[in-house]
Amino acid sequence: ILAGNDLAELPYDLSHFKSLEELDLHANRFRSDTFATRFWFSLSTIPKLKFLSVGRNQLRGNLIVT
């Protein structure tokens, strides 16, 4: 759980979290700005991620999950 930690960025590559299935990032400082693409890319590198909580951030737009 990384909720409520004033985080604004994630490392570029999170693929070393090979067993991580749930990630709680709510109540941080993630925004839909120039770092948004990097934010979503970083999350896409987690191979087994099934649950993601990002509420109470400043993210806008639609997320397409495939």
Disulfide bonds with the S-S distance in Angstrom:
none
